[in-house]
């Protein structure tokens, strides 16, 4: 069974999607996206600078476009038995699985990026990658800290990203290092994604999600908040709303997909980060990425 997986923020690179534009269907979708967002995001993706591509209002829409347009160009060759996306990638997965239209999905991603940026500006906050500790140890230490700091991304065994206030992250990194973490590395991000500090963004995005039509996907989508498969549009919406302040349970997602019959994980979008994470969950997992001839 084929499991198609879609990357999140951090997978971007200058030149992403440029080869896709040679395909007429892809070019049409890129131009439609430029019109929707109000500037030529395709130009930034193809020929911009790293700094331009790192802007929040560019990064998330750019990754979404690369992933979704890649899936659309595959056409009849894109036949998923199950899909999942890491954080932002969940929106890409929903569009690829025909639960969201291209236009609606893109508008939600734009709204999500803007709402998250506003939330980041309300309170200085950050994230850190913790390597070499079990999840339960990281969870226990985070819970003992009075500042806001929570597990945010369960990426693979031995790699858990935490999120919270700057003070909370600093305290947690020190305590986790004392507890035996191989590394406690603060990340170069603009805020505490997937934490309670994203509550303002969640409230803002909730109205947009509730007003958007979501249909039953062509296959189950494994959602971040609990790593379970869903096809009911009402439940998919609820989980999307929870996602901004809830943890990304990627390790559990891969485990559940394997348990439910996944035989190949195909990454759709820029980079190959998710393939690496899948391999760390299961060395025997077969992984690949989409190639356009």
C-alpha positions as CSV (number, residue, x, y, z in Angstrom):
1,X,0.0,0.0,0.0
2,X,1.3,3.4,-0.9
3,X,1.5,6.1,1.7
4,X,2.1,9.6,0.4
5,X,3.7,12.0,2.8
6,X,4.0,15.8,2.6
7,X,6.7,17.9,4.3
8,X,6.3,21.0,6.5
9,X,8.2,24.2,7.2
10,X,11.9,24.0,6.8
11,X,11.9,21.9,3.6
12,X,12.1,25.0,1.3
13,X,15.1,25.9,-0.9
14,X,15.7,28.5,-3.6
15,X,14.8,27.0,-7.0
16,X,12.0,24.8,-5.6
17,X,9.4,24.0,-8.2
18,X,11.3,25.7,-11.1
19,X,11.4,22.5,-13.1
20,X,7.7,21.9,-12.5
21,X,6.8,25.2,-14.3
22,X,7.7,23.7,-17.6
23,X,4.6,21.5,-17.3
24,X,1.6,23.5,-18.7
25,X,-0.7,22.3,-15.9
26,X,1.8,23.3,-13.3
27,X,2.4,26.7,-14.9
28,X,-1.3,27.3,-14.8
29,X,-1.5,26.5,-11.1
30,X,1.5,28.6,-10.2
31,X,-0.1,31.6,-12.0
32,X,-3.4,31.0,-10.2
33,X,-1.5,31.0,-6.9
34,X,0.3,34.3,-7.8
35,X,-3.1,35.9,-8.4
36,X,-4.6,34.6,-5.1
37,X,-1.6,35.7,-2.9
38,X,-1.2,39.0,-4.6
39,X,2.5,38.8,-5.5
40,X,4.6,36.6,-7.7
41,X,5.5,33.9,-5.1
42,X,6.6,31.7,-8.0
43,X,9.4,34.2,-8.8
44,X,10.7,34.0,-5.2
45,X,10.5,30.2,-5.2
46,X,12.4,29.9,-8.5
47,X,14.9,32.8,-8.3
48,X,14.6,34.6,-5.0
49,X,17.0,34.7,-2.0
50,X,17.1,32.5,1.1
51,X,16.0,35.5,3.2
52,X,13.0,36.1,0.9
53,X,12.0,32.5,1.0
54,X,12.3,32.4,4.8
55,X,9.6,35.0,5.3
56,X,6.6,33.4,7.0
57,X,4.1,34.7,4.4
58,X,6.3,33.0,1.7
59,X,7.7,29.9,3.3
60,X,4.4,28.0,4.1
61,X,2.6,28.9,0.9
62,X,5.7,28.0,-1.1
63,X,6.1,24.5,0.4
64,X,2.3,23.9,-0.1
65,X,2.5,24.9,-3.7
66,X,5.5,22.7,-4.5
67,X,3.9,19.7,-2.9
68,X,0.4,20.1,-4.2
69,X,1.4,21.0,-7.8
70,X,3.7,18.1,-7.9
71,X,0.8,15.8,-6.9
72,X,-1.5,17.4,-9.4
73,X,1.0,17.0,-12.2
74,X,1.2,13.3,-11.5
75,X,-2.5,13.0,-12.4
76,X,-3.6,9.4,-12.7
77,X,-0.3,8.2,-11.4
78,X,-1.1,9.6,-8.0
79,X,-3.0,6.9,-6.4
80,X,-2.6,7.0,-2.6
81,X,-3.9,4.3,-0.2
82,X,-3.3,6.7,2.7
83,X,-1.8,10.2,3.2
84,X,-0.2,12.3,5.9
85,X,1.5,15.6,6.2
86,X,3.9,17.0,8.8
87,X,2.4,20.2,10.3
88,X,1.8,22.5,7.3
89,X,2.0,19.4,5.1
90,X,-1.3,18.2,6.4
91,X,-3.0,20.9,4.3
92,X,-1.0,19.7,1.2
93,X,-2.1,16.1,1.9
94,X,-5.8,17.2,2.1
95,X,-5.7,19.0,-1.2
96,X,-3.8,16.1,-2.9
97,X,-6.4,13.7,-1.5
98,X,-9.3,15.8,-3.0
99,X,-10.7,16.8,0.4
100,X,-9.9,20.5,-0.3
101,X,-9.8,22.4,-3.5
102,X,-6.5,23.9,-4.6
103,X,-7.8,27.4,-4.1
104,X,-9.3,26.8,-0.7
105,X,-6.3,24.9,0.5
106,X,-4.0,27.7,-0.6
107,X,-6.1,30.4,1.0
108,X,-6.1,28.5,4.3
109,X,-2.3,28.1,4.2
110,X,-2.0,31.9,3.6
111,X,-4.3,32.6,6.5
112,X,-2.4,30.1,8.7
113,X,0.9,31.7,7.9
114,X,-0.3,35.2,8.7
115,X,-2.1,34.1,11.9
116,X,1.0,32.3,13.1
117,X,3.2,35.4,12.4
118,X,0.8,37.6,14.5
119,X,0.9,35.1,17.4
120,X,4.7,35.1,17.2
121,X,4.8,38.9,17.6
122,X,2.6,38.8,20.7
123,X,5.2,37.0,22.9
124,X,8.8,36.2,22.1
125,X,9.1,32.4,21.9
126,X,11.1,29.6,20.3
127,X,11.6,25.9,19.8
128,X,14.5,23.4,20.4
129,X,15.4,20.0,19.2
130,X,16.1,17.4,21.8
131,X,18.2,14.4,20.7
132,X,19.0,11.2,22.5
133,X,16.3,11.0,25.2
134,X,13.1,9.0,25.4
135,X,9.8,10.8,24.9
136,X,8.7,10.2,28.4
137,X,11.8,11.8,29.9
138,X,11.3,14.9,27.8
139,X,7.6,15.0,28.6
140,X,8.3,14.7,32.4
141,X,10.9,17.5,32.5
142,X,8.8,19.9,30.4
143,X,5.8,19.3,32.7
144,X,8.0,20.2,35.8
145,X,8.9,23.7,34.4
146,X,6.7,26.5,35.4
147,X,7.2,28.5,32.2
148,X,5.3,27.4,29.0
149,X,7.3,24.6,27.4
150,X,5.7,21.5,25.7
151,X,6.6,18.7,23.4
152,X,5.7,19.9,19.9
153,X,7.1,17.5,17.2
154,X,7.5,13.8,17.9
155,X,9.7,13.4,14.8
156,X,11.2,10.0,15.4
157,X,12.5,7.9,18.3
158,X,15.2,10.0,20.0
159,X,14.2,13.2,18.3
160,X,11.6,15.4,19.9
161,X,11.2,19.1,19.3
162,X,9.9,21.2,22.3
163,X,8.2,24.6,22.0
164,X,7.5,27.5,24.4
165,X,8.6,30.8,25.9
166,X,12.3,31.7,25.5
167,X,12.7,31.3,29.3
168,X,11.0,28.0,29.3
169,X,13.0,26.6,26.4
170,X,16.3,27.8,28.1
171,X,15.4,26.1,31.3
172,X,14.2,22.9,29.6
173,X,17.4,22.7,27.5
174,X,19.5,22.9,30.6
175,X,17.6,20.3,32.5
176,X,17.4,18.0,29.5
177,X,21.1,18.2,29.0
178,X,21.6,17.3,32.6
179,X,19.3,14.4,32.1
180,X,21.5,13.0,29.3
181,X,20.3,14.5,26.1
182,X,23.0,14.2,23.3
183,X,22.0,17.6,22.1
184,X,19.5,20.3,23.1
185,X,19.6,22.7,20.1
186,X,17.6,25.9,19.9
187,X,16.1,26.3,16.5
188,X,16.1,29.4,14.3
189,X,12.4,29.8,14.2
190,X,10.1,32.8,14.7
191,X,7.9,31.4,17.5
192,X,6.6,28.5,19.6
193,X,4.7,26.5,17.0
194,X,2.4,23.7,18.2
195,X,2.2,25.1,21.7
196,X,-0.4,27.0,23.8
197,X,1.3,30.3,22.6
198,X,-0.3,29.7,19.2
199,X,-3.8,30.0,20.7
200,X,-4.4,33.5,19.1
201,X,-3.6,31.9,15.7
202,X,-5.8,29.0,16.4
203,X,-8.8,31.3,17.2
204,X,-8.1,33.3,14.0
205,X,-7.7,30.2,11.8
206,X,-10.7,28.4,13.3
207,X,-13.2,30.8,11.6
208,X,-11.5,30.3,8.2
209,X,-11.4,26.5,8.5
210,X,-15.1,26.3,9.6
211,X,-16.1,28.5,6.6
212,X,-14.2,26.3,4.2
213,X,-15.8,23.3,2.4
214,X,-13.9,20.0,3.2
215,X,-15.1,16.8,1.5
216,X,-14.3,13.2,2.2
217,X,-10.7,12.5,1.0
218,X,-10.1,9.7,-1.6
219,X,-8.2,7.8,1.1
220,X,-7.7,8.1,4.9
221,X,-5.6,11.0,6.1
222,X,-3.5,10.4,9.3
223,X,-3.8,13.7,11.2
224,X,-1.1,15.2,13.4
225,X,-3.0,15.6,16.6
226,X,-3.5,11.9,17.4
227,X,-1.9,10.1,14.4
228,X,-5.2,8.4,13.6
229,X,-6.8,7.9,10.1
230,X,-9.8,10.1,9.2
231,X,-12.2,10.4,6.3
232,X,-15.1,12.3,8.0
233,X,-14.9,16.0,7.0
234,X,-16.3,17.2,10.3
235,X,-13.6,15.4,12.3
236,X,-10.9,16.5,9.8
237,X,-11.9,20.1,10.4
238,X,-11.8,19.7,14.2
239,X,-8.3,18.1,14.0
240,X,-7.0,20.9,11.7
241,X,-8.1,23.5,14.3
242,X,-6.5,21.6,17.1
243,X,-3.3,21.3,15.1
244,X,-1.9,24.8,15.7
245,X,-1.6,24.3,19.5
246,X,-1.3,20.5,19.5
247,X,1.8,18.3,19.0
248,X,2.7,16.8,15.7
249,X,2.8,13.1,16.4
250,X,4.8,12.0,13.4
251,X,6.5,9.0,15.0
252,X,3.1,7.6,15.9
253,X,1.7,8.5,12.5
254,X,4.4,6.4,10.7
255,X,3.9,3.5,13.2
256,X,0.1,3.5,12.6
257,X,0.5,3.7,8.8
258,X,2.9,0.7,8.9
259,X,0.5,-1.2,11.1
260,X,-2.3,-0.5,8.7
261,X,-0.4,-1.9,5.7
262,X,1.8,0.8,4.3
263,X,4.5,-0.8,2.2
264,X,6.1,2.3,0.6
265,X,6.3,5.9,1.9
266,X,6.5,8.4,-1.0
267,X,7.5,12.0,-0.1
268,X,5.8,14.7,-2.2
269,X,7.4,18.1,-2.1
270,X,10.7,19.8,-1.5
271,X,13.6,17.9,0.2
272,X,13.7,14.4,1.7
273,X,13.5,15.1,5.4
274,X,10.4,12.9,6.0
275,X,12.0,9.9,4.3
276,X,14.8,10.2,6.8
277,X,12.4,10.3,9.7
278,X,10.4,7.3,8.4
279,X,13.7,5.3,8.3
280,X,14.4,6.2,11.9
281,X,11.0,4.9,12.9
282,X,11.5,1.7,10.9
283,X,14.7,0.7,9.2
284,X,12.8,-1.7,7.0
285,X,10.4,1.0,5.7
286,X,10.7,1.6,1.9
287,X,10.9,5.3,1.0
288,X,11.1,7.3,-2.1
289,X,10.3,10.7,-3.5
290,X,8.3,11.8,-6.5
291,X,10.3,12.4,-9.7
292,X,8.9,14.2,-12.8
293,X,10.5,13.2,-16.0
